[in-house]
Amino acid sequence: MLPGYSPNKNLGKEKFHKSQHFDYSHGVPFMVGFEKPGIGGELLQGQKPKLSVGGGSSVPSWLAFDKQVLCFDAHFQESVCQKREETYRVRKCKIYFFLEDETIQVVEPEIRNSGISQGTLIRRQRIPLPPPDDDQFYTSEHFNLNKEVALFSRTFTITNCDPFTFSFLRKLGLRVNAPVSTPEDPYSTLRKEMEESIKPLRPYERMDTLKQFLDHDRKVLRFFCCWNDPECASGVPRELVLHYFLSDDTIEIREVFYRNSGRDAVPKFLNRSKLPKHAPLPKRQPGEMTDRTVLNVFGPMGNKGRYLLDNLKTGIVNEEYYKDSDLTLGAVINVWGRKVVLCDCDNFTKEFYRSKYGIEDFTPVDFKASPAPKVAREVPPYNGFGSEEDSLCSCKGLVLKAPKKDFKKMMEKDRQGLVSNVLRFIGKMVSDNPVDLERIFIISYYLADNTISVYERTKRNLGVMGGKFLERGRVKKPGQELFKSELSEYIKVQNFYLGARLCLNAQEFELVDADEFTIKYMEENSEEFPMADIGIVISKLKSLSEDKQKEIKQVLAMSDPENTGVIPYEPFRKVLEGAECQLSEHEIVTLGRSYSVREQMELDLGLLLSMAQERLKKSHFESFPDMTKAFLYEDRGRTGLLATSGARTICKAFKIPLPDNLLSEIFKRFENEAEELDYNGFLSRINWRQNPLPPLLPDDAMKFYVDGNGEAVGPTLKNITYSILLDDAFGKQE
């Protein structure tokens, strides 16, 4: 530093503001900035830096110190005049300092029988310092342990504080003094000694029932009882339920009434009260039975009378009442002259006696007579009018009621969206007529109500008119008597499987095929259809003899000369049929589906577009011009291509009525390797107004059944991996 030069104090400073020191109050100017700093926040001469907690945070104090209070233990001494027992009194109090607004509250805890008004001594407010600094207020740095503070001319000595206050003062940088003890008050000490030495001449007998009520409230012992009424002509014992309330040792008894018992249903057999053991009791005079006995009574009757309690209880009338220890199974209690037998109890009562009295034997007393055998109701035979269920309901009561249906099953198995819950089979007639052998029937089983319908498909040049063969309804099993008392048995869903023979409308049918939904439903519910349970079918193969197993292995190996482990389905089926494995056609199909080789099925574009146009036509969808405008708006470059995700979003915006799987398959035909869709070709091909396609045939509609992986899951099976089947059924070959 050169001589004559000094450092510039303003270098690095950013604040040069000046604090406001003057203001107006009621039109009078006065100075308000005694403690405010100077220019740039620098302290003036004589000012001390304020202590802060939180590292100088800019958060206001009312938010930073919200609900934070400093608590100090203090006392002050008060002189007592004109009293011989004491000359001064030490009064203990609590000093609360609220950090959010620096207000103070002084509270004196109330002491019983002190004779002085206690509570809040100083209400919450800012308290000024004693003169000559009465223009300032108390802050947190004015408080410390073993220090006297003057609050409104009353001196308080701070003795101790709570842990939060101690930690806060330490964070402020204050040195907290050691806590001191509060001096004893001579008069309070004298009163305490007198109270401890007093021994009452007539001790008050305290009857505390609150503890029993609080411990056992809402706890009730329940016993099942019986009472043999001697006046009852039938001699049937009357059933009672006894409730013992543990909260006050009272008993309540209710009678059990059955329908058509002939007795009046009174509310209670015994009202809730204490039950004496030796009832009926002699009549007592008023005041003869009391909780406490009185030795002498003198003075006027009423509030000004005087009495002395008799500690010896002379002339007291002791009456015994039933307690919980008297109630045990098999015991006979006296209910005002009626002998009631305790026969049984509930689980809570058993646990109570097991834990309190250690009782383990709770054998009930059998008092009920064995029920009379029910007389079998003879039902008249069916007369042929209406259904059998309806005729049976007319025999069960005078009021005719329709037979109840299984509503829950109907709601669960009814059609839900694309799931029809209808099992469809292809059946053929079992007949010697060659014309009947060529007829094809679609047999439908409705799971919602167990009904069956048969529809015959029309075939050219057969000479038989197709159409409805059997109206939808339940079908009885053949060979049953018509006019009988029992309900007839109907064909159930378990009777349907490939290879099964059913008699429908006096004609026998054989089930030869089924649609994919039917096969899948039977496999998913294999507990109802054992023919579709692969585990049961494999167990049947395992139960074959060793010679039969070797024969099957040799025949399957001969069908695979190249030893690839895969053979077509037809040779596989013929081998199992010829080996006499006692497997039905459906069980063979189950094996074939489980061990089949899945192949990717390529669907025809014309088939997909025909299905799409048919759905759009049925839904009357004609928003193709608007969709073209939407595609052109999204195609900024006018390339005729748009991302497949964007195209799908536009289709969803127009609510195009096509399933997601069908829409995805069509998108694949019109997108390139970059997953961009040719929207012009897509909209042109699905437009059923401008480019209509031939109507879709029913056989073609069945082809579009693919699973989530896009694999063909139709009933047609091609190749079977018999090597894996042999390993699972007969063990691995060495």
GUVOLO-644015 format. One record per residue (C-alpha): chain; residue number from 1; x, y, z. Coordinates in steps of 0.1 Angstrom, whole numbers, plus 2048, in hexadecimal, padded with zeros to 3 digits. Example, Ala and Ser with C-alpha at 12.3 -4.5 7.8 and 13.67 -1.06 7.14 Angstrom:
<recs>
REC:A:1:87B:7D3:84E
REC:A:2:889:7F5:847
</recs>
This chain:
<recs>
REC:A:1:800:800:800
REC:A:2:80F:821:7F6
REC:A:3:812:83D:810
REC:A:4:7F4:854:810
REC:A:5:7DC:839:802
REC:A:6:7C2:825:814
REC:A:7:7AC:807:809
REC:A:8:78A:80E:7FA
REC:A:9:770:800:812
REC:A:10:755:800:7F7
REC:A:11:768:7E6:7E1
REC:A:12:752:7C6:7DF
REC:A:13:733:7D6:7EF
REC:A:14:712:7D2:7DD
REC:A:15:6FA:7E3:7F6
REC:A:16:6FA:809:7FA
REC:A:17:6D6:80E:806
REC:A:18:6CD:824:823
REC:A:19:6B5:818:83E
REC:A:20:695:82B:845
REC:A:21:697:83C:867
REC:A:22:678:852:867
REC:A:23:652:84C:864
REC:A:24:630:85A:86D
REC:A:25:618:84E:887
REC:A:26:5F6:85F:88A
REC:A:27:604:87C:876
REC:A:28:622:881:88E
REC:A:29:645:87C:880
REC:A:30:65C:868:896
REC:A:31:67D:854:894
REC:A:32:678:82E:890
REC:A:33:69B:822:886
REC:A:34:6AF:822:8A6
REC:A:35:6BC:7FF:8A0
REC:A:36:6BD:800:87B
REC:A:37:6E0:7FE:86A
REC:A:38:6F0:819:855
REC:A:39:6F8:81A:830
REC:A:40:6FB:7F8:820
REC:A:41:6F1:7E6:840
REC:A:42:710:7F0:853
REC:A:43:70B:7F4:879
REC:A:44:70D:817:887
REC:A:45:722:820:8A5
REC:A:46:715:810:8C5
REC:A:47:6FF:7F6:8B3
REC:A:48:704:7D1:8BA
REC:A:49:6FF:7B5:8A0
REC:A:50:6DE:7A2:8A4
REC:A:51:6E0:77D:8AB
REC:A:52:6CF:766:892
REC:A:53:6C9:741:88D
REC:A:54:6CA:730:86B
REC:A:55:6E8:740:85C
REC:A:56:6D9:761:852
REC:A:57:6BB:752:83F
REC:A:58:6A5:76B:82D
REC:A:59:685:759:83A
REC:A:60:671:770:851
REC:A:61:670:769:876
REC:A:62:64B:761:878
REC:A:63:651:745:85F
REC:A:64:673:739:86A
REC:A:65:669:737:88F
REC:A:66:645:72D:88B
REC:A:67:638:719:8A9
REC:A:68:65A:71B:8BA
REC:A:69:659:726:8DE
REC:A:70:674:72A:8F9
REC:A:71:668:71C:91B
REC:A:72:679:727:93B
REC:A:73:673:71C:95F
REC:A:74:672:73A:977
REC:A:75:666:746:998
REC:A:76:660:767:9AA
REC:A:77:65D:76F:9CF
REC:A:78:63D:780:9DC
REC:A:79:63B:78F:9FF
REC:A:80:61E:785:A16
REC:A:81:612:79E:A30
REC:A:82:5FB:799:A4F
REC:A:83:601:773:A50
REC:A:84:613:761:A6B
REC:A:85:61A:740:A58
REC:A:86:62E:751:A3C
REC:A:87:63F:771:A34
REC:A:88:646:76B:A0F
REC:A:89:63C:752:9F5
REC:A:90:64F:743:9D7
REC:A:91:63A:73F:9B9
REC:A:92:645:72A:99C
REC:A:93:63C:733:978
REC:A:94:644:72C:953
REC:A:95:652:747:93B
REC:A:96:64A:741:916
REC:A:97:65D:755:8FC
REC:A:98:64D:753:8D9
REC:A:99:669:756:8BF
REC:A:100:652:75E:8A2
REC:A:101:648:781:8B0
REC:A:102:65E:784:8D0
REC:A:103:640:784:8E7
REC:A:104:641:778:90B
REC:A:105:627:765:920
REC:A:106:62A:75D:945
REC:A:107:614:740:953
REC:A:108:613:734:977
REC:A:109:608:70F:97A
REC:A:110:5E9:70A:990
REC:A:111:5EF:6FA:9B2
REC:A:112:5D2:6EA:9C4
REC:A:113:5C5:6FD:9E2
REC:A:114:5DE:718:9DF
REC:A:115:5C5:734:9E7
REC:A:116:5D3:74B:9CD
REC:A:117:5CA:753:9A9
REC:A:118:5E1:741:991
REC:A:119:5E4:73B:96C
REC:A:120:5EF:755:952
REC:A:121:602:771:964
REC:A:122:60C:785:945
REC:A:123:5FA:781:925
REC:A:124:60D:77B:905
REC:A:125:61C:79D:8FA
REC:A:126:63D:7AE:8F3
REC:A:127:64B:7BA:914
REC:A:128:662:7D9:916
REC:A:129:683:7D9:929
REC:A:130:684:7EA:94A
REC:A:131:68D:80F:94B
REC:A:132:6A2:820:93E
REC:A:133:6A0:808:920
REC:A:134:67A:807:920
REC:A:135:67A:811:8FB
REC:A:136:687:7EE:8F2
REC:A:137:678:7CC:8F6
REC:A:138:684:7AB:903
REC:A:139:694:793:8EA
REC:A:140:6A1:770:8EC
REC:A:141:6C5:77B:8F7
REC:A:142:6B7:78B:917
REC:A:143:6AE:769:925
REC:A:144:6C6:751:935
REC:A:145:6C7:739:953
REC:A:146:6CE:746:976
REC:A:147:6C5:769:96A
REC:A:148:6AB:782:977
REC:A:149:693:793:95E
REC:A:150:67B:7AF:968
REC:A:151:659:7AB:957
REC:A:152:641:7C8:960
REC:A:153:653:7D1:980
REC:A:154:653:7AC:98C
REC:A:155:674:79B:98E
REC:A:156:676:776:981
REC:A:157:693:760:987
REC:A:158:699:747:96B
REC:A:159:6A4:725:979
REC:A:160:6A2:70C:95C
REC:A:161:696:706:938
REC:A:162:68B:6EA:921
REC:A:163:6A4:6D9:909
REC:A:164:698:6EC:8EA
REC:A:165:69D:70D:8FB
REC:A:166:6C0:702:907
REC:A:167:6C9:6F8:8E3
REC:A:168:6BB:718:8D4
REC:A:169:6CF:72E:8EC
REC:A:170:6EF:71B:8E4
REC:A:171:6E9:720:8BF
REC:A:172:6E5:745:8C5
REC:A:173:709:745:8D3
REC:A:174:6FE:74C:8F7
REC:A:175:70F:73C:914
REC:A:176:6F3:72A:927
REC:A:177:6F8:72B:94D
REC:A:178:6F3:70D:963
REC:A:179:6D0:707:96F
REC:A:180:6C8:70F:994
REC:A:181:6AE:701:9AB
REC:A:182:68E:713:9B6
REC:A:183:68F:71E:9DB
REC:A:184:676:70C:9F2
REC:A:185:657:71F:9FE
REC:A:186:655:71B:A25
REC:A:187:62F:71B:A26
REC:A:188:62C:702:A09
REC:A:189:644:6EB:A1B
REC:A:190:630:6EE:A3B
REC:A:191:60F:6E6:A2A
REC:A:192:61E:6C8:A19
REC:A:193:62A:6BA:A3A
REC:A:194:608:6BF:A4A
REC:A:195:5F6:6AD:A2E
REC:A:196:60D:690:A30
REC:A:197:609:68D:A56
REC:A:198:5E3:68F:A56
REC:A:199:5D1:66E:A5D
REC:A:200:5AB:670:A5A
REC:A:201:598:664:A78
REC:A:202:57B:658:A62
REC:A:203:58A:64A:A42
REC:A:204:573:64D:A24
REC:A:205:56C:62B:A15
REC:A:206:572:630:9F0
REC:A:207:55E:61B:9D8
REC:A:208:571:61D:9B7
REC:A:209:55D:60D:99A
REC:A:210:56C:623:97F
REC:A:211:58A:60C:97A
REC:A:212:575:5ED:975
REC:A:213:55F:600:95C
REC:A:214:57E:60D:948
REC:A:215:58E:5EB:948
REC:A:216:570:5D6:93E
REC:A:217:559:5EE:92B
REC:A:218:548:5DD:90D
REC:A:219:554:5BA:919
REC:A:220:537:5A2:91E
REC:A:221:537:57D:926
REC:A:222:51C:56A:913
REC:A:223:50E:549:91F
REC:A:224:4F4:533:90E
REC:A:225:4DB:526:928
REC:A:226:4BB:512:92B
REC:A:227:49E:513:943
REC:A:228:485:4F7:948
REC:A:229:464:50A:94C
REC:A:230:44E:4F4:962
REC:A:231:42F:506:956
REC:A:232:436:4FE:931
REC:A:233:420:4E1:925
REC:A:234:438:4D6:909
REC:A:235:455:4D2:921
REC:A:236:46E:4E1:908
REC:A:237:489:4F4:91A
REC:A:238:48B:519:912
REC:A:239:4AB:526:904
REC:A:240:4BB:545:914
REC:A:241:4D9:55B:90E
REC:A:242:4EA:569:92E
REC:A:243:500:588:92B
REC:A:244:518:590:947
REC:A:245:525:5B4:945
REC:A:246:548:5B5:954
REC:A:247:548:5DB:957
REC:A:248:52E:5DB:974
REC:A:249:527:5B6:97C
REC:A:250:503:5B8:96F
REC:A:251:4F0:59C:95D
REC:A:252:4D7:59D:941
REC:A:253:4C4:580:933
REC:A:254:4B2:57D:912
REC:A:255:49C:561:904
REC:A:256:4A2:551:8E2
REC:A:257:482:550:8CE
REC:A:258:47D:53A:8B0
REC:A:259:464:53E:894
REC:A:260:442:530:89C
REC:A:261:44C:528:8C0
REC:A:262:42B:536:8CE
REC:A:263:43B:54C:8E7
REC:A:264:43A:572:8E9
REC:A:265:45B:582:8E0
REC:A:266:461:597:900
REC:A:267:47F:5AE:8FE
REC:A:268:491:5A0:91C
REC:A:269:48E:582:933
REC:A:270:4A2:595:94F
REC:A:271:4AA:5BA:94E
REC:A:272:4CE:5C4:953
REC:A:273:4D6:5C5:978
REC:A:274:4EA:5B3:993
REC:A:275:4DC:590:999
REC:A:276:4D9:585:9BE
REC:A:277:4E2:561:9C6
REC:A:278:4C6:55C:9E0
REC:A:279:4A8:56A:9CE
REC:A:280:48C:572:9D4
REC:A:281:498:58A:9EF
REC:A:282:482:597:A0C
REC:A:283:476:5BA:A08
REC:A:284:48D:5D4:A17
REC:A:285:484:5F6:A25
REC:A:286:491:615:A13
REC:A:287:4B5:61C:A1E
REC:A:288:4BA:5FA:A2D
REC:A:289:4D2:5EF:A11
REC:A:290:4EC:60A:A0A
REC:A:291:510:60B:9FF
REC:A:292:51B:61A:A20
REC:A:293:50D:617:A43
REC:A:294:507:636:A58
REC:A:295:50E:635:A7E
REC:A:296:4FA:654:A89
REC:A:297:4E6:66F:A78
REC:A:298:4DE:690:A89
REC:A:299:4D3:6B2:A7F
REC:A:300:4B7:6BB:A67
REC:A:301:4AF:6A5:A4A
REC:A:302:4BE:6B2:A29
REC:A:303:4DE:6C3:A20
REC:A:304:4E5:6CF:A43
REC:A:305:4E3:6AD:A53
REC:A:306:502:69C:A62
REC:A:307:50B:677:A62
REC:A:308:528:661:A6C
REC:A:309:533:642:A58
REC:A:310:534:621:A6A
REC:A:311:555:611:A64
REC:A:312:54A:5F1:A74
REC:A:313:52B:5F0:A5D
REC:A:314:513:5E7:A79
REC:A:315:4F2:5D9:A6C
REC:A:316:4FD:5D7:A47
REC:A:317:4E9:5C0:A31
REC:A:318:501:5AB:A1C
REC:A:319:4F2:59D:9FC
REC:A:320:505:586:9E5
REC:A:321:503:58B:9C0
REC:A:322:50F:575:9A3
REC:A:323:532:57D:997
REC:A:324:545:570:979
REC:A:325:556:555:98F
REC:A:326:533:546:996
REC:A:327:52B:541:971
REC:A:328:538:520:964
REC:A:329:52B:507:94A
REC:A:330:513:4EF:95B
REC:A:331:50C:506:978
REC:A:332:4E8:50D:982
REC:A:333:4E1:531:98C
REC:A:334:4C2:53F:99D
REC:A:335:4B1:55A:988
REC:A:336:497:566:9A0
REC:A:337:48A:543:9A8
REC:A:338:490:534:985
REC:A:339:4AB:51A:982
REC:A:340:4C0:522:963
REC:A:341:4DB:50B:957
REC:A:342:4FA:519:945
REC:A:343:500:502:927
REC:A:344:51A:513:910
REC:A:345:52C:534:90A
REC:A:346:53D:547:8EE
REC:A:347:562:548:8E5
REC:A:348:569:569:8F7
REC:A:349:55B:55B:917
REC:A:350:570:53C:914
REC:A:351:58F:550:90F
REC:A:352:586:566:92D
REC:A:353:583:549:945
REC:A:354:5A1:538:937
REC:A:355:5B7:557:93D
REC:A:356:5A9:561:95F
REC:A:357:59F:541:970
REC:A:358:5B3:527:95C
REC:A:359:595:513:952
REC:A:360:59A:4FC:934
REC:A:361:57B:4E6:934
REC:A:362:55F:4F6:921
REC:A:363:54A:4D8:919
REC:A:364:527:4E4:910
REC:A:365:508:4D6:920
REC:A:366:4F1:4C5:907
REC:A:367:4CE:4D0:90E
REC:A:368:4BE:4D0:8EC
REC:A:369:4AB:4B1:8E1
REC:A:370:4B6:4A1:8C1
REC:A:371:4A2:4AF:8A4
REC:A:372:486:49B:896
REC:A:373:48E:48B:874
REC:A:374:481:49F:857
REC:A:375:464:491:845
REC:A:376:46D:48D:820
REC:A:377:457:4A2:80B
REC:A:378:448:48E:7EF
REC:A:379:447:4A1:7CE
REC:A:380:42C:498:7B5
REC:A:381:439:48D:793
REC:A:382:43D:4A5:776
REC:A:383:41C:4AA:764
REC:A:384:42A:4B7:743
REC:A:385:41E:4DC:746
REC:A:386:43A:4F6:746
REC:A:387:45D:4EE:750
REC:A:388:466:4D5:76B
REC:A:389:476:4F1:781
REC:A:390:456:507:77E
REC:A:391:440:4EA:787
REC:A:392:456:4E1:7A5
REC:A:393:453:505:7B2
REC:A:394:42E:503:7B2
REC:A:395:430:4E5:7CA
REC:A:396:446:4F7:7E4
REC:A:397:42E:512:7EF
REC:A:398:40C:521:7EB
REC:A:399:41A:541:7DB
REC:A:400:426:538:7B8
REC:A:401:44A:544:7B1
REC:A:402:45E:541:792
REC:A:403:47E:52B:795
REC:A:404:49D:53F:79E
REC:A:405:4B8:543:784
REC:A:406:4DD:544:78B
REC:A:407:4E0:56A:786
REC:A:408:505:56B:791
REC:A:409:50F:551:777
REC:A:410:4FB:563:75C
REC:A:411:50E:584:763
REC:A:412:530:573:764
REC:A:413:52B:55E:745
REC:A:414:516:576:730
REC:A:415:525:586:711
REC:A:416:540:5A0:71A
REC:A:417:54C:5B4:6FD
REC:A:418:55D:59C:6E4
REC:A:419:55B:57F:6FC
REC:A:420:53B:56C:6F4
REC:A:421:53E:551:70E
REC:A:422:52F:539:6F6
REC:A:423:53F:517:6EE
REC:A:424:53B:50E:6C9
REC:A:425:541:4EB:6BC
REC:A:426:53E:4DC:69A
REC:A:427:529:4BC:69B
REC:A:428:51F:4A1:683
REC:A:429:502:489:684
REC:A:430:508:465:68E
REC:A:431:4F3:453:673
REC:A:432:4F4:439:658
REC:A:433:4E6:451:63F
REC:A:434:502:45E:629
REC:A:435:4F0:47F:624
REC:A:436:4EE:485:649
REC:A:437:513:47E:64D
REC:A:438:51C:49C:637
REC:A:439:506:4B5:64A
REC:A:440:51A:4CD:661
REC:A:441:50A:4DC:681
REC:A:442:516:4F8:697
REC:A:443:50E:4EE:6BB
REC:A:444:510:50C:6D4
REC:A:445:510:509:6F9
REC:A:446:508:52A:70C
REC:A:447:51B:52B:72D
REC:A:448:504:546:73C
REC:A:449:4E5:530:73F
REC:A:450:4F0:50D:734
REC:A:451:4DC:50D:715
REC:A:452:4E3:4FC:6F3
REC:A:453:4DB:506:6D0
REC:A:454:4E2:4F3:6AF
REC:A:455:4E6:504:68D
REC:A:456:4EA:4F1:66C
REC:A:457:501:500:652
REC:A:458:4F3:500:62E
REC:A:459:506:4EB:616
REC:A:460:501:4EC:5F0
REC:A:461:4F1:4CF:5DE
REC:A:462:4EB:4BB:5FD
REC:A:463:4C5:4BD:5FC
REC:A:464:4C2:4C8:620
REC:A:465:4B6:4EA:62A
REC:A:466:4CD:4F9:645
REC:A:467:4C4:511:661
REC:A:468:4B9:50D:685
REC:A:469:4B9:4E9:68F
REC:A:470:4B3:4ED:6B5
REC:A:471:4A5:50B:6C7
REC:A:472:4BA:519:6E3
REC:A:473:4B1:508:704
REC:A:474:4BC:4EE:71D
REC:A:475:4BE:4CA:710
REC:A:476:4B6:4AC:726
REC:A:477:4CC:48E:726
REC:A:478:4BC:470:714
REC:A:479:4AD:452:725
REC:A:480:49B:464:741
REC:A:481:477:45F:74B
REC:A:482:461:47D:742
REC:A:483:447:47C:75E
REC:A:484:45B:478:77F
REC:A:485:45F:48B:7A0
REC:A:486:484:492:79C
REC:A:487:492:4AD:786
REC:A:488:4A1:4A1:765
REC:A:489:4C6:4A3:75E
REC:A:490:4D1:4BA:742
REC:A:491:4EF:4BA:72C
REC:A:492:50B:4CE:73D
REC:A:493:52A:4DF:72F
REC:A:494:540:4C2:73C
REC:A:495:52F:4AB:722
REC:A:496:53D:4C0:705
REC:A:497:55F:4B7:6F8
REC:A:498:56E:4AB:6D7
REC:A:499:563:488:6CF
REC:A:500:545:489:6E6
REC:A:501:523:47C:6DB
REC:A:502:504:48F:6E5
REC:A:503:4DF:488:6DF
REC:A:504:4CE:4A9:6D5
REC:A:505:4AA:4AA:6C9
REC:A:506:4A9:484:6C7
REC:A:507:4C7:484:6B0
REC:A:508:4EA:479:6BA
REC:A:509:507:491:6B1
REC:A:510:52C:48D:6B3
REC:A:511:542:4AB:6BA
REC:A:512:55E:4AC:6A1
REC:A:513:56D:4CF:6A4
REC:A:514:56A:4F0:6B8
REC:A:515:574:514:6B4
REC:A:516:593:524:6C4
REC:A:517:580:535:6E0
REC:A:518:570:514:6EB
REC:A:519:592:502:6EB
REC:A:520:5A3:51E:6FE
REC:A:521:586:520:718
REC:A:522:588:4FB:71F
REC:A:523:5AD:4FD:723
REC:A:524:5AB:51B:73B
REC:A:525:590:509:750
REC:A:526:5A0:4E7:74F
REC:A:527:591:4E0:772
REC:A:528:56F:4DE:762
REC:A:529:57B:4CC:742
REC:A:530:594:4B0:74A
REC:A:531:597:4A9:725
REC:A:532:5A9:4CA:721
REC:A:533:5C0:4C5:73E
REC:A:534:5E3:4BD:730
REC:A:535:5EE:4B0:752
REC:A:536:5D2:495:753
REC:A:537:5D9:48B:72F
REC:A:538:5FE:487:736
REC:A:539:5F6:472:755
REC:A:540:5E1:45B:740
REC:A:541:5FF:455:728
REC:A:542:615:44F:746
REC:A:543:5FD:434:753
REC:A:544:601:41F:733
REC:A:545:615:3FF:735
REC:A:546:639:3FE:72A
REC:A:547:631:3E9:70B
REC:A:548:617:403:700
REC:A:549:630:41F:706
REC:A:550:64A:40D:6F1
REC:A:551:631:408:6D5
REC:A:552:627:42D:6D4
REC:A:553:64C:437:6D3
REC:A:554:653:420:6B6
REC:A:555:635:42B:6A2
REC:A:556:63D:44F:6A7
REC:A:557:662:44A:69E
REC:A:558:657:438:67E
REC:A:559:642:456:675
REC:A:560:661:46C:677
REC:A:561:67B:45C:660
REC:A:562:692:47A:661
REC:A:563:692:47A:688
REC:A:564:688:49F:68B
REC:A:565:672:49A:6A9
REC:A:566:654:4AA:696
REC:A:567:638:498:684
REC:A:568:618:4A5:674
REC:A:569:5F8:4A5:68A
REC:A:570:5E4:48B:676
REC:A:571:5FE:46F:67A
REC:A:572:602:479:69E
REC:A:573:5DC:476:6A4
REC:A:574:5DA:455:692
REC:A:575:5F6:446:6A6
REC:A:576:5E5:44F:6C7
REC:A:577:5C3:442:6BA
REC:A:578:5D2:421:6AE
REC:A:579:5E6:41B:6CD
REC:A:580:5C6:418:6E2
REC:A:581:5D2:431:6FC
REC:A:582:5AE:438:707
REC:A:583:5B1:45C:6FE
REC:A:584:594:46F:6F0
REC:A:585:596:486:6D2
REC:A:586:597:4A5:6E8
REC:A:587:5B3:497:6FD
REC:A:588:5C7:491:6DD
REC:A:589:5C0:4B5:6D2
REC:A:590:5CC:4C1:6F4
REC:A:591:5ED:4AE:6EF
REC:A:592:5F1:4BC:6CC
REC:A:593:5EA:4E0:6D7
REC:A:594:603:4DD:6F4
REC:A:595:61F:4CE:6DF
REC:A:596:617:4DF:6BD
REC:A:597:630:4F4:6A9
REC:A:598:624:517:6A8
REC:A:599:626:528:687
REC:A:600:622:54C:67D
REC:A:601:602:551:66A
REC:A:602:602:56A:64D
REC:A:603:5DF:579:649
REC:A:604:5D2:585:628
REC:A:605:5D0:5AA:623
REC:A:606:5AF:5A7:611
REC:A:607:5A0:593:62F
REC:A:608:5AB:5AE:647
REC:A:609:59D:5CA:632
REC:A:610:57C:5B8:62D
REC:A:611:579:5B4:653
REC:A:612:581:5D8:658
REC:A:613:568:5E5:63E
REC:A:614:54D:5CE:64C
REC:A:615:552:5DD:66F
REC:A:616:553:601:662
REC:A:617:534:5FB:64D
REC:A:618:521:5ED:66B
REC:A:619:52B:60B:681
REC:A:620:522:624:665
REC:A:621:545:633:666
REC:A:622:549:64C:649
REC:A:623:563:665:657
REC:A:624:57D:65D:63C
REC:A:625:580:681:62E
REC:A:626:585:68F:651
REC:A:627:5A0:675:658
REC:A:628:5B1:67E:638
REC:A:629:5B3:6A2:642
REC:A:630:5C1:698:664
REC:A:631:5DC:682:654
REC:A:632:5E5:69F:63C
REC:A:633:5E7:6B7:659
REC:A:634:5FF:6A1:66C
REC:A:635:614:69A:64D
REC:A:636:627:6BA:64B
REC:A:637:63D:6B0:62E
REC:A:638:620:6A2:619
REC:A:639:633:681:614
REC:A:640:615:66B:618
REC:A:641:625:659:635
REC:A:642:61F:65D:65A
REC:A:643:62C:64C:679
REC:A:644:617:62E:683
REC:A:645:613:63B:6A7
REC:A:646:605:65C:699
REC:A:647:5EE:64A:682
REC:A:648:5E1:635:69F
REC:A:649:5DB:655:6B3
REC:A:650:5C6:663:696
REC:A:651:5B1:643:694
REC:A:652:5AA:644:6B9
REC:A:653:5A1:669:6B6
REC:A:654:586:660:69C
REC:A:655:57B:642:6B0
REC:A:656:57F:62A:693
REC:A:657:56C:60A:69D
REC:A:658:587:5F1:696
REC:A:659:598:5D9:6B0
REC:A:660:5BC:5E1:6B9
REC:A:661:5C9:5C0:6AC
REC:A:662:5B7:5C4:68A
REC:A:663:5C3:5E8:687
REC:A:664:5E7:5DE:68F
REC:A:665:5E6:5C2:675
REC:A:666:5DA:5DB:65A
REC:A:667:5F4:5F4:664
REC:A:668:610:5DA:65F
REC:A:669:605:5D7:63A
REC:A:670:608:5FC:633
REC:A:671:627:606:646
REC:A:672:64B:606:63B
REC:A:673:66B:5FC:64D
REC:A:674:66D:61E:65E
REC:A:675:64A:617:66E
REC:A:676:63A:632:658
REC:A:677:616:62C:64C
REC:A:678:60A:633:629
REC:A:679:5EA:643:635
REC:A:680:5DC:64A:611
REC:A:681:5DC:625:609
REC:A:682:5CF:61C:62C
REC:A:683:5B1:634:62A
REC:A:684:5AA:62A:606
REC:A:685:5A9:605:60D
REC:A:686:593:607:62C
REC:A:687:57A:620:61C
REC:A:688:55C:60A:617
REC:A:689:54A:625:604
REC:A:690:562:62A:5E8
REC:A:691:574:609:5E7
REC:A:692:55C:5EE:5F3
REC:A:693:569:5CA:5F7
REC:A:694:555:5AA:5F4
REC:A:695:542:5A0:614
REC:A:696:555:58B:62D
REC:A:697:54B:566:62F
REC:A:698:546:555:651
REC:A:699:562:53D:64B
REC:A:700:57A:559:644
REC:A:701:571:56C:664
REC:A:702:57D:54E:679
REC:A:703:5A0:551:66A
REC:A:704:5A8:571:67D
REC:A:705:5AF:562:69F
REC:A:706:5D3:56A:6AA
REC:A:707:5E2:56C:6CC
REC:A:708:5F7:588:6DB
REC:A:709:617:57B:6C9
REC:A:710:605:57A:6A7
REC:A:711:607:554:6A6
REC:A:712:5EC:53E:697
REC:A:713:5D7:52F:6B2
REC:A:714:5BC:51F:69D
REC:A:715:5B0:4FC:6A2
REC:A:716:5C4:4F0:684
REC:A:717:5E3:4DE:690
REC:A:718:600:4D7:678
REC:A:719:620:4C9:689
REC:A:720:625:4B9:6AB
REC:A:721:646:4B7:6BE
REC:A:722:641:493:6C9
REC:A:723:664:490:6D8
REC:A:724:65C:4A8:6F4
REC:A:725:63B:497:6FA
REC:A:726:64D:475:6FE
REC:A:727:666:484:716
REC:A:728:649:493:72C
REC:A:729:633:474:72B
REC:A:730:64C:456:72A
REC:A:731:66C:467:737
REC:A:732:68B:471:724
REC:A:733:69A:457:70D
REC:A:734:6BE:44C:715
</recs>
